[in-house]
Every structure is written in structure tokens, then in C-alpha cells.
Amino acid sequence: MYYFEIALFVIGLLLLVMGYRRNHRNLLLCAAITLFLAGTAQSMVEGFREGYAEARNG
């Protein structure tokens, strides 16, 4: 999970730089979403696991 967060962060930074240099709003939007996911991915996965475990155990 740690490497996944790092990868999302690096991809988000690359999209941010490319979008800023090209003045491309869609790339900037993708960068914002990717950076958001980089910061929240761990808690989203943990919540999904807990919910799945609760549903499975009844």
C-alpha cells in the first residue's frame, strides 16, 4: 500500500507540472484528483476492508 501511495503522489506531481506548463486544465484536474487519492487511499482501503469483514461476519 505504501508504494501505491508514493506512485500516486509522483504521478500527481508529474500531471501537475505538465498541466501547468501546457496550460491544460484537464491535466490539472487529473492531477488534483490523483493527489487527493494519494492522500486518502489508505483510509479508503481500510474502510472497505472493515466493511467487507463486518458484512461477511454478519
N, CA, C and O atoms as CSV, one atom per row, in Angstrom:
chain,resi,resn,atom,element,x,y,z
A,1,MET,N,N,0.817,-1.183,0.000
A,1,MET,CA,C,0.000,0.000,0.000
A,1,MET,C,C,0.865,1.253,0.000
A,1,MET,O,O,0.518,2.262,-0.615
A,2,TYR,N,N,1.989,1.178,0.692
A,2,TYR,CA,C,2.866,2.335,0.783
A,2,TYR,C,C,3.388,2.732,-0.598
A,2,TYR,O,O,3.431,3.918,-0.926
A,3,TYR,N,N,3.779,1.755,-1.401
A,3,TYR,CA,C,4.307,2.038,-2.729
A,3,TYR,C,C,3.222,2.587,-3.653
A,3,TYR,O,O,3.500,3.413,-4.523
A,4,PHE,N,N,2.002,2.133,-3.464
A,4,PHE,CA,C,0.880,2.627,-4.252
A,4,PHE,C,C,0.656,4.110,-3.979
A,4,PHE,O,O,0.410,4.878,-4.909
A,5,GLU,N,N,0.736,4.520,-2.716
A,5,GLU,CA,C,0.566,5.933,-2.367
A,5,GLU,C,C,1.689,6.780,-2.948
A,5,GLU,O,O,1.448,7.874,-3.456
A,6,ILE,N,N,2.907,6.278,-2.874
A,6,ILE,CA,C,4.045,7.002,-3.439
A,6,ILE,C,C,3.884,7.144,-4.952
A,6,ILE,O,O,4.152,8.207,-5.512
A,7,ALA,N,N,3.446,6.076,-5.607
A,7,ALA,CA,C,3.246,6.119,-7.058
A,7,ALA,C,C,2.171,7.135,-7.431
A,7,ALA,O,O,2.347,7.899,-8.379
A,8,LEU,N,N,1.059,7.152,-6.695
A,8,LEU,CA,C,0.014,8.133,-6.969
A,8,LEU,C,C,0.518,9.549,-6.759
A,8,LEU,O,O,0.175,10.451,-7.523
A,9,PHE,N,N,1.322,9.751,-5.739
A,9,PHE,CA,C,1.861,11.077,-5.463
A,9,PHE,C,C,2.781,11.551,-6.593
A,9,PHE,O,O,2.694,12.697,-7.034
A,10,VAL,N,N,3.655,10.665,-7.051
A,10,VAL,CA,C,4.578,11.029,-8.133
A,10,VAL,C,C,3.814,11.291,-9.429
A,10,VAL,O,O,4.109,12.251,-10.141
A,11,ILE,N,N,2.842,10.449,-9.733
A,11,ILE,CA,C,2.026,10.655,-10.934
A,11,ILE,C,C,1.275,11.974,-10.839
A,11,ILE,O,O,1.190,12.711,-11.822
A,12,GLY,N,N,0.737,12.277,-9.679
A,12,GLY,CA,C,0.035,13.542,-9.488
A,12,GLY,C,C,0.940,14.738,-9.684
A,12,GLY,O,O,0.537,15.728,-10.294
A,13,LEU,N,N,2.164,14.661,-9.172
A,13,LEU,CA,C,3.102,15.769,-9.372
A,13,LEU,C,C,3.472,15.936,-10.839
A,13,LEU,O,O,3.561,17.059,-11.336
A,14,LEU,N,N,3.689,14.819,-11.536
A,14,LEU,CA,C,4.010,14.898,-12.962
A,14,LEU,C,C,2.854,15.509,-13.752
A,14,LEU,O,O,3.073,16.341,-14.632
A,15,LEU,N,N,1.633,15.099,-13.440
A,15,LEU,CA,C,0.466,15.677,-14.126
A,15,LEU,C,C,0.325,17.157,-13.811
A,15,LEU,O,O,-0.062,17.944,-14.676
A,16,LEU,N,N,0.633,17.538,-12.589
A,16,LEU,CA,C,0.548,18.937,-12.198
A,16,LEU,C,C,1.537,19.789,-12.981
A,16,LEU,O,O,1.185,20.862,-13.470
A,17,VAL,N,N,2.754,19.321,-13.099
A,17,VAL,CA,C,3.774,20.065,-13.843
A,17,VAL,C,C,3.425,20.134,-15.324
A,17,VAL,O,O,3.536,21.192,-15.942
A,18,MET,N,N,3.006,19.013,-15.891
A,18,MET,CA,C,2.655,19.003,-17.314
A,18,MET,C,C,1.454,19.897,-17.595
A,18,MET,O,O,1.440,20.627,-18.586
A,19,GLY,N,N,0.457,19.845,-16.736
A,19,GLY,CA,C,-0.725,20.679,-16.930
A,19,GLY,C,C,-0.434,22.155,-16.773
A,19,GLY,O,O,-1.014,22.982,-17.476
A,20,TYR,N,N,0.461,22.494,-15.858
A,20,TYR,CA,C,0.814,23.895,-15.657
A,20,TYR,C,C,1.618,24.432,-16.842
A,20,TYR,O,O,1.377,25.545,-17.309
A,21,ARG,N,N,2.566,23.642,-17.320
A,21,ARG,CA,C,3.396,24.102,-18.441
A,21,ARG,C,C,2.611,24.224,-19.739
A,21,ARG,O,O,2.838,25.150,-20.518
A,22,ARG,N,N,1.701,23.307,-19.974
A,22,ARG,CA,C,0.917,23.320,-21.213
A,22,ARG,C,C,-0.342,24.166,-21.090
A,22,ARG,O,O,-1.061,24.358,-22.071
A,23,ASN,N,N,-0.611,24.671,-19.895
A,23,ASN,CA,C,-1.824,25.439,-19.623
A,23,ASN,C,C,-3.061,24.621,-20.018
A,23,ASN,O,O,-3.944,25.098,-20.731
A,24,HIS,N,N,-3.094,23.387,-19.533
A,24,HIS,CA,C,-4.134,22.425,-19.878
A,24,HIS,C,C,-4.937,22.112,-18.612
A,24,HIS,O,O,-4.438,21.456,-17.698
A,25,ARG,N,N,-6.164,22.581,-18.572
A,25,ARG,CA,C,-6.977,22.459,-17.356
A,25,ARG,C,C,-7.348,21.027,-17.023
A,25,ARG,O,O,-7.445,20.669,-15.849
A,26,ASN,N,N,-7.556,20.208,-18.034
A,26,ASN,CA,C,-7.935,18.817,-17.758
A,26,ASN,C,C,-6.804,18.056,-17.065
A,26,ASN,O,O,-7.055,17.224,-16.193
A,27,LEU,N,N,-5.564,18.341,-17.453
A,27,LEU,CA,C,-4.435,17.696,-16.777
A,27,LEU,C,C,-4.329,18.171,-15.335
A,27,LEU,O,O,-3.995,17.394,-14.441
A,28,LEU,N,N,-4.615,19.450,-15.114
A,28,LEU,CA,C,-4.588,19.968,-13.747
A,28,LEU,C,C,-5.680,19.324,-12.900
A,28,LEU,O,O,-5.467,19.050,-11.719
A,29,LEU,N,N,-6.846,19.082,-13.493
A,29,LEU,CA,C,-7.919,18.402,-12.780
A,29,LEU,C,C,-7.528,16.972,-12.443
A,29,LEU,O,O,-7.760,16.515,-11.324
A,30,CYS,N,N,-6.939,16.262,-13.394
A,30,CYS,CA,C,-6.474,14.894,-13.137
A,30,CYS,C,C,-5.404,14.875,-12.058
A,30,CYS,O,O,-5.369,13.964,-11.231
A,31,ALA,N,N,-4.538,15.872,-12.062
A,31,ALA,CA,C,-3.503,15.961,-11.035
A,31,ALA,C,C,-4.120,16.163,-9.663
A,31,ALA,O,O,-3.682,15.548,-8.692
A,32,ALA,N,N,-5.128,17.013,-9.569
A,32,ALA,CA,C,-5.783,17.262,-8.287
A,32,ALA,C,C,-6.455,16.000,-7.760
A,32,ALA,O,O,-6.357,15.690,-6.573
A,33,ILE,N,N,-7.132,15.278,-8.633
A,33,ILE,CA,C,-7.807,14.046,-8.223
A,33,ILE,C,C,-6.789,12.992,-7.804
A,33,ILE,O,O,-6.991,12.293,-6.812
A,34,THR,N,N,-5.701,12.876,-8.552
A,34,THR,CA,C,-4.670,11.892,-8.232
A,34,THR,C,C,-3.994,12.209,-6.906
A,34,THR,O,O,-3.748,11.308,-6.105
A,35,LEU,N,N,-3.691,13.482,-6.668
A,35,LEU,CA,C,-3.079,13.861,-5.394
A,35,LEU,C,C,-4.043,13.647,-4.231
A,35,LEU,O,O,-3.621,13.278,-3.135
A,36,PHE,N,N,-5.337,13.878,-4.463
A,36,PHE,CA,C,-6.344,13.597,-3.430
A,36,PHE,C,C,-6.365,12.110,-3.098
A,36,PHE,O,O,-6.405,11.730,-1.928
A,37,LEU,N,N,-6.339,11.279,-4.123
A,37,LEU,CA,C,-6.345,9.832,-3.894
A,37,LEU,C,C,-5.070,9.366,-3.210
A,37,LEU,O,O,-5.102,8.418,-2.425
A,38,ALA,N,N,-3.951,10.018,-3.495
A,38,ALA,CA,C,-2.690,9.645,-2.853
A,38,ALA,C,C,-2.767,9.865,-1.349
A,38,ALA,O,O,-2.179,9.107,-0.578
A,39,GLY,N,N,-3.482,10.886,-0.935
A,39,GLY,CA,C,-3.589,11.175,0.490
A,39,GLY,C,C,-4.651,10.376,1.213
A,39,GLY,O,O,-4.575,10.212,2.431
A,40,THR,N,N,-5.640,9.872,0.489
A,40,THR,CA,C,-6.761,9.196,1.139
A,40,THR,C,C,-6.863,7.711,0.810
A,40,THR,O,O,-7.775,7.039,1.292
A,41,ALA,N,N,-5.958,7.194,0.010
A,41,ALA,CA,C,-6.072,5.803,-0.439
A,41,ALA,C,C,-6.026,4.817,0.721
A,41,ALA,O,O,-6.790,3.852,0.739
A,42,GLN,N,N,-5.156,5.043,1.673
A,42,GLN,CA,C,-5.005,4.096,2.778
A,42,GLN,C,C,-6.277,4.012,3.612
A,42,GLN,O,O,-6.727,2.912,3.934
A,43,SER,N,N,-6.858,5.135,3.962
A,43,SER,CA,C,-8.068,5.099,4.785
A,43,SER,C,C,-9.255,4.538,4.004
A,43,SER,O,O,-10.122,3.887,4.588
A,44,MET,N,N,-9.309,4.780,2.690
A,44,MET,CA,C,-10.400,4.215,1.892
A,44,MET,C,C,-10.295,2.697,1.842
A,44,MET,O,O,-11.306,2.005,1.962
A,45,VAL,N,N,-9.094,2.174,1.668
A,45,VAL,CA,C,-8.905,0.725,1.606
A,45,VAL,C,C,-9.190,0.093,2.959
A,45,VAL,O,O,-9.820,-0.962,3.025
A,46,GLU,N,N,-8.740,0.719,4.035
A,46,GLU,CA,C,-9.018,0.188,5.373
A,46,GLU,C,C,-10.518,0.172,5.656
A,46,GLU,O,O,-11.029,-0.798,6.215
A,47,GLY,N,N,-11.220,1.223,5.280
A,47,GLY,CA,C,-12.669,1.264,5.468
A,47,GLY,C,C,-13.378,0.196,4.665
A,47,GLY,O,O,-14.333,-0.416,5.143
A,48,PHE,N,N,-12.917,-0.032,3.445
A,48,PHE,CA,C,-13.506,-1.078,2.617
A,48,PHE,C,C,-13.282,-2.449,3.237
A,48,PHE,O,O,-14.191,-3.279,3.273
A,49,ARG,N,N,-12.066,-2.684,3.727
A,49,ARG,CA,C,-11.766,-3.974,4.361
A,49,ARG,C,C,-12.623,-4.197,5.604
A,49,ARG,O,O,-13.151,-5.291,5.807
A,50,GLU,N,N,-12.761,-3.181,6.424
A,50,GLU,CA,C,-13.575,-3.307,7.632
A,50,GLU,C,C,-15.040,-3.561,7.301
A,50,GLU,O,O,-15.692,-4.396,7.929
A,51,GLY,N,N,-15.547,-2.843,6.318
A,51,GLY,CA,C,-16.937,-3.036,5.901
A,51,GLY,C,C,-17.169,-4.415,5.330
A,51,GLY,O,O,-18.194,-5.041,5.601
A,52,TYR,N,N,-16.229,-4.888,4.547
A,52,TYR,CA,C,-16.346,-6.226,3.977
A,52,TYR,C,C,-16.314,-7.291,5.067
A,52,TYR,O,O,-17.080,-8.254,5.031
A,53,ALA,N,N,-15.419,-7.107,6.036
A,53,ALA,CA,C,-15.318,-8.066,7.125
A,53,ALA,C,C,-16.590,-8.075,7.986
A,53,ALA,O,O,-17.049,-9.134,8.414
A,54,GLU,N,N,-17.146,-6.902,8.231
A,54,GLU,CA,C,-18.391,-6.808,9.010
A,54,GLU,C,C,-19.540,-7.464,8.281
A,54,GLU,O,O,-20.335,-8.176,8.892
A,55,ALA,N,N,-19.639,-7.239,6.994
A,55,ALA,CA,C,-20.719,-7.826,6.206
A,55,ALA,C,C,-20.573,-9.347,6.119
A,55,ALA,O,O,-21.569,-10.070,6.093
A,56,ARG,N,N,-19.367,-9.813,6.077
A,56,ARG,CA,C,-19.115,-11.240,5.950
A,56,ARG,C,C,-19.404,-11.970,7.260
A,56,ARG,O,O,-19.910,-13.092,7.254
A,57,ASN,N,N,-19.082,-11.329,8.374
A,57,ASN,CA,C,-19.297,-11.966,9.675
A,57,ASN,C,C,-20.728,-11.837,10.173
A,57,ASN,O,O,-21.155,-12.551,11.080
A,58,GLY,N,N,-21.441,-10.935,9.576
A,58,GLY,CA,C,-22.864,-10.815,9.936
A,58,GLY,C,C,-23.087,-9.907,11.016
A,58,GLY,O,O,-24.229,-9.705,11.428
